[in-house]
Amino acid sequence: MQLPPLARGDILPPLRIDCNYIKLIAAMNESPNDARVTARIPISVKATLQQAADLTGATLNQFLVQAALKEAHRILEAEQTIKLSEQDAERVFNLIENPPEPNQRLKEAFSRHKDFWQ
């Protein structure tokens, strides 16, 4: 699959590309750019946004989409990433490599789960 070329003002994709991002790019290539988003804002807010757009060389619409997409990526990345200290990461890896024996409650839960699906 070939990604679309970047145009001036486009946001570069995150370094870590996951399947959802690739699916989004593919969907963008398959559908026309006819989806709309509207918002009512005070004139002063529009003037500020227009000034910022002018400084970046983008249209107001391009600037709004770019800024919203950048914030959406930031939020999604923050919500989909678990950040651990080195000590916590070491503990997680150790537990994965050397899992403890299941206790009685876990055994009972597994039994209930198994019974439920039979």
Secondary structure, 3 states (H helix, E strand, C coil): CCCCCCCCCCCCCCCCCCHHHHHHHHHHHHCCCCCCCCCCCCHHHHHHHHHHHHHHCCCHHHHHHHHHHHHHHHHHHHHHCCCCCHHHHHHHHHHHHCCCCCCHHHHHHHHHHHHHCC
